[in-house]
Amino acid sequence: MANCPHPTQVLIQQFTNGIGLPFQELLKSEIIEDILKEIGVKYKSRIYNPIVMVWSFLSQVLDPDHSCQNAVSRIIAYLASEGLETPSENTSAYCQARKKIPEQLFKKLLETSAKHNENKVSKKHLWHGRCVKSIDGSTVSMPDTEKNQQTYPQHSSQKEGCGFPLAKIVVLFSYATGSVVGIIIDVFKTHDIKLARQLTDYLDPGDILLGDRAFCSYLDIYFWKKKGIDSVMRLHQGRLQKGKKRPKYTVSPPFKKKKKTRKCPHDSLILWEKPKRKPQDISREDFDSLPKDLVLREVHCYICIPGFRTKEIIVVTTLLDAVEYPISDILDLYDSRWQAEVNLRNLKTTLGMDILSCQTPEMVRKEIYVYLLAYNLLRSIMYDAGDTFDRKPIRLSLQATRQHLDNFSIKWVDKTRNKAKKIYLTMLEKVADSYKKRRVGRVEPRVQKRRPKAYPLMQEPRAVLRAKMKFA
């Protein structure tokens, strides 16, 4: 019995040898323990300790079956394979242990994974030698519990008891790796730009921020530029209102004298005036410190593709040098903003983050962080595959990457280091084969063919409907 390994050691080793092989640098036990010490968490050596729970929670969201029962079953199988005593199949102890893990641990691990992926980026994956980060917002729903409703109320258009709590998320993505750099979680009614201001700490001087028109704000563009952060965004619809006088153009962009260079009528510098009203969420002092006007660059793009709702896009940017940043490069960069929408679709649809399963707001936030951590770990595999086999990492399939990880991870268990490395290299090659070329000119109607079930929508709380059925 003296040589019998501790169940915790067995579980950590099993998770590491399985799905953990590609992530050993990111999720070492030492890294998790250092973060736990930093946030002042002490724990006992039990089966469901924080390190085991991080790995188990992570494997739970990577698996198509997200249930706690499946996670407990995996732990039981790992222990049974080593001839050790197994815990109860009841999920109560697992859920209680998951609840005790501090939210800050998952947030720190997410930030660590993002930094790890960004440190791997080579110059060939940068845009004009600069780091680009795209920002976008979305919503996630969760179980209709009293605590969730109090923290993240449902949409005001839904009747009480007939809707689900909603949380607004604003996510900052890396242009080069597609990884999540930062996230803010708040109530549904919060505007995207208010949450975006809380993500400024995740931006470094020299970065370029890419966003849609929801983030095109005078004061934010100024404050970002003041910190050395340039922006490329679509012009906000508020500056295109009918009857509103458009600001006059200043001079044309500062073209240097070069051969075969001419001025473009759709590329000009424009003078933005300071807003007359002070936004509610900034101080009077900050508002008064704003300059009276800003000189920005405005680029027009006309879209003639059938099926597109938008026929003209006006892009506003602080990249004023038209020689260093030509109009074609600016438009190509803004076109890549759609990748943020694809990333959110991967998170919500492919990984299943659209509908969360936790019953309390604290666990809901933990669940979101774990989904993002799993997403970043998959992105690290995709970057390694693209960099190794000369593919653009952002164009690889996240679904194929997850499928290959699920299937290959069971093959390198108990293999020697060299054999496991060869299997992992083969997996990277197959991930690189999932490269998706852009299908230019593809047009599809925005319609659904499959008919939904002919059930009426829920207009009254479930308890009221049950009562009506009893007395019917």
N, C-alpha and C positions, 0 to 999 in steps of 0.2 A: 504493500500500500504506500510505502514511502516514495516509490518511483511513479506513482499514479499522478498524471498531470491534473492541474486544476481545471474545472470546466470552463472558466473564463479564458484561460490560455488556449484551450482547444478551440473555442468559438472564434477568438481573434485570429488564430492561425488558419482556420477553415475559411473565414471570410476573406482573409488576405490571399490565400492560395486560389480562391475562386474568383469572384468579381473584382477583388482588390489588386490583382497583379498589375494592371495598367496604372493604378492610382497610389502605389506604395509611397511615392515621394510626397503626395498630397495629404494622405490620411494615415501617416505613421502614428502608432500609439503615443510616441513621444510628443508629437505635435498636438494631439488632442489633450494630453496630460498638461502640457505647457499652457494651453488656453484655459483649461480648468483651474490651474493654479492662479492664472492672471485674473480670472473673474471670481476667485475665492471659493471654489467648490471643492468640498471633500466628500469622498465616497468610500464605501466598504467593498471588499472583494467578494462580490456576489455574481451570480450568473448574469443578471440583467444590470451590469454596471454601465456607466456612461459610454465607454469605448465600444462595448458590444452593442449598445443601443444605437449608436451612430451608424455602425455598419448595418445593423438589422433594419433600421428605419430607411437607410439608403437603398438596400436591396428590396425593401418593400415598395418603394415608388418606382424602381427600375423594372420590377416584375409587372406584367399585365394584370395580375391579380393583386390588387393593392390591400387586400384585407389583412387585419391583424392575425386572424386565424392562420393564414398562409405563412406569415412571418414566424409565428410560434412553431408551426410545423417544420419550418426550415431549421430552426434552432434545435428542435428535438431530434431531427435526422442527423445533424452534425454530431451531437453528443452520443447518439446511439451507435454511429459508425465507429466511435472510439471505445465503445463498451462502457460508457459512463452512465451514471444515473440521470434520467431525463426528468425535466419539470412537467407539471400538469399541462394538459392541452388547453386548459381554461386561459383565456386571454387577459384576465383581470390583472395578474401580476405584471405582465408585459406592458399593458396600458398605463398602469400606475408608475412603472419605472420610466416610461416614455414621458409621462407628465412631469416627473421630477427634474428632467434635464433642462437646464436654463436655456431660454431662447437665445441669449447672447452667444452661447457656444456655436449654434448653427449659423448665426450671422457672421461670426469670426471665421468659421470654416469656409463660408461662401466667399468672403473677402480674400482669404488665403488662396483659394482655388483660382479666383480671378487674377490675382497678381502672378501666380505661377504660370497661367496661360499667357498673360501679357509679356512676361519675361522671355518667352520662347519666340516671340514674333521677330522675324527677320525683316530687313529693309525692303525686300521684294514684295512683301504683303502690306506695306504702308502706302498711303496716298500722298504722292509728292514728298515722300520722306517724313510725313507727319501722321500722327495717330488720330484716327477718326472714331468718334463714339456717337452712336445713334440713340435717340430717346423716343419712347412711345408709351402710351397708356392703354390699359384694358381693365376688365373687371373679372372677378371670380365669385362664384356662389358657394354657399356652405349649408349645412343642415339647419333646418328651421327650429333652433332652440332659443329659449328665452335669453340666455347670455349672449348668443350671437346676434340676436335682434337688437339688444340694447347697445352693443358696440358697433355693429355694422348693419344699420336698419335697411329694410328692403326698399324697393323703389316706391315712391309716393303714389304712383298711379295704380298700385296693386292694393287690393283690399286686405285688411288685417287677417292673418291666418291663411292667406291664399298665395303668398309669395315666399321668396327665400332671401335671407340676408345677403347683401352684396358688399364686396370690398373693392375699392379702387386701387390699382397698382400702377405705378409708373416705373419703367425699367430702363436702365442704361446698358446698351449692348456695345461690345467691341466690334469695330468694322472688320478687323483682320481675322479674329478668331470666332466671332459670334457669341462669345461668352457673356454672361451677365456680370457687369462691373458693379452695379449698385441697384437697389430697389427701395421704394418707399411704399408703405401700405397705409391706407387711410379709408375713411368712409366714402361711400359712393358719390355723394354730392360734391366732394372737393374737386376743384378745377385742376386740370393737369399741370398748368404752369406753376401753381402754388406748391405742388409736390416736387416739380422739377427744381425749384430753388433749393430744396433740401438735398439735392444730389450734386450740388456744385463741388462739394468736398471730394467727390470721386473724379473730378476733372483736374488735369494737370496743365500748367502753362505750356502753350504750344499745341494743345489739342484742338481739334475741330469738332464742334457739336452739330449733329445733323438731326433735323426734326421737321415735323409737319407744321401747319400754320397755327395750331393750338399753342405752340411755344414761341411764336414770333411776336415778342413783346419788346417795346422800346427800352424799358428800364433794364430788362434782363440781358438783352443784346449788349447794352452799354456796360453793365457790371461784368458780364463774361469777358468782353473785350478788355476791360480794365485789368482783369486777372490774366491776360494773355491768351484767352480762349476765343478763337474765331468761331463763327456760326454760319451755317448754310441752311436756310429754312424757306418754306413757301410763304408768300405774302399773306398776312392775316386778312380775312374777308372784311373786317371792320374798316380797312383802308380802301375798300372797293365799293362802298355803299353808293347807291344811286343818289345823285344830287350833291355828293360830297366832292369838294374841289380837290383834285389831285395835286400833290406838291410838284413844283417846277423842278425840272432836271437842272443839274449844274453842268459841269463840263463832261466830256466823254471820258471813258476810262483812260488811265495813264499809260497809253501804248508807247513803248520805246521805239525809236527810229530803227526799224529793221526792214529789210527787203521782204516783199510779198506780205506785208502786214497792212491791214486797212481797218478802219473803224466799222463796227457792227451796229446797225440801228436798233437791234434788240438787246444791246448790252450798254448800259449807261450808269452813271453815278446819279444818285438821287438824294435830295435833302429831306430828312425826316424831322418834323417839329416835335418838340416835347409835348406829351399829353397834358391837357389842361386839368384833368382830374387826378387826384392822388389815389392810387390803389389802396384798399383797406388794409392789406397785409404788410405794408412797408411803413416805416416811420416818416414823419414830416422832414426830419433832418436828411434822410437818404433821398427823399424825393426832391428837396431843394438843391441837393448837390448835383443833380443831373444837369448836363449841358442843355442849352436851349434847342440845339438841333444836332443831328448825326448825319454824317455822309456815309451812305451805304451803296452797294452795287446791286443793281436790279437787272435780272436776266429773264427774258421772255422765251417761252417754249410753246410752240403750237403743235397739238396732237391731232393727227389725221387717221387714227386707227379705228376701224369699225368696232362698236361695242363699248368704247370708252366714254364715260359720262363727261369727263373734263376735256374741254377742247383747247384750253389755254392755261398754262401754269406760269406764274411769276415767282421766280426764286430770288430771295434777298440774302445777301451775304456781306460779311466784313472783309472778304478776300478781294481787295480793290485792284490789285495788280493784274491786268488782263493779259500780260505777257507770261508771267509766271503761272497764272491760273487761267487758261483759255476758257472760252464760253463752253466748248464741247466737254471739257473736263468737269466744269461746274455742273452741267446738266447730267453727265454720267454719274457724278457723285450723288446728286439728289435722286436720280433714278434708283440708286442702290439703297435709298432710304426704305424702300419697300421690303428689304430684307428684315427689318425690324418687325414688320407685320408677320413675315414668315416665321421668325423666331418665336413670336408670341403664339402663333398657331402650333408650332412644334411643342411648346410648353403645355398649352391647354388641350390640344387634341391628341397629339402623338403620345405625350407622357401622361395625359389625363389630369392636368391641374385645373381644368375648367370647373369641375364640380368637386369640391373638397369634402372630406368625410369626418373631420374632427368636430367635437361637440362644443368646444369653448373657444373664445377668441385667441387665448394664448396658444393653444394647440393648433389653431388654424394658421397662425403666423409661423409656428415651427414647421408645419407641413409645407407651407410655401417655400420657406428657406431650404428645406430638404429637397424639394422638387428642383429648385434652382441649382443646388449643389450637384445633384445627379445630372442635370443638364450641362453644367460646366465640366463635369468629369467626362461626359460623352464628347463634348467639344474638344477636350484635350486629346482624345483619341483621334478625332477627325483632323485636328491640326497636325498631329504626328503623321497620319496617313497621307495628307495632302503634301506636307513638306518632304516626306520620304519618296513619294512617287510623283512629284511634280504636278500636283493638282491644286486648284484653289480650294482651301479648306471650307470656305463659306458655302461652296456649291455642292458639298457632299451631303448625302442623305442621313439625317439623324435617325430615322426609323430603321434604316439598314444597319447603322452603327449599333443601335441597341440590340437588334436581332443577332448580329454577328457576335456581340459581347455575350449574350445569353447562351449561344450555342458553342462558342469557342472556350468560354471560361470553364466548362465542365471537362474539357479535354486536356488542359494544362495542369490540372490538379494532380499532385503526387508525381509529376514529371521532374526530371533533372533540370537544372537551370538552363542548360544549353537547349534542351528539347522544348522547354516552355518558351524560350526566347524565339525559336523558329516558328512555333505555333502562333505566337503573338505577331510576328512579322507577316505571316500568312494572313492573319486577320486584318492587319493594316492594309495589305494589298487588296483584299476584298472590299474593305471600306472605301479605298481609293477608286475602285471600279464602280462605285455608286455615284460617280460624278454626273451631275445633271447639266447638260448644255442648255443655254437659253433658247427657247423655241420662239424665234422672232416671227411675228405675223400670225401667231395662233389666235383664233377668235372663237369664243364659246359663248352661247347665250346664257344669261343669268336666270336660269329656270331650274326647277326640280321636277324629275320624272316620277320618282316613287311617291305614292300618295300616303299621307299620314293616316293613323288610325282615326276612325270617325267618333272619337270620344269628345264630349263637350269640355270646355275649359273649366277649371275650378273657380267658381265665383263666390263660394262661401267656405268657412273653415270646415275641416274634416269632421269635427265633433257635431256641428250643426247638420251636416249631411247624414251622418250616422243616425242622429235622432229622427230625422225625417223618414229614413228607411224603416225604423222600428215601428213608426206609427202609420206607415203607408198601408 
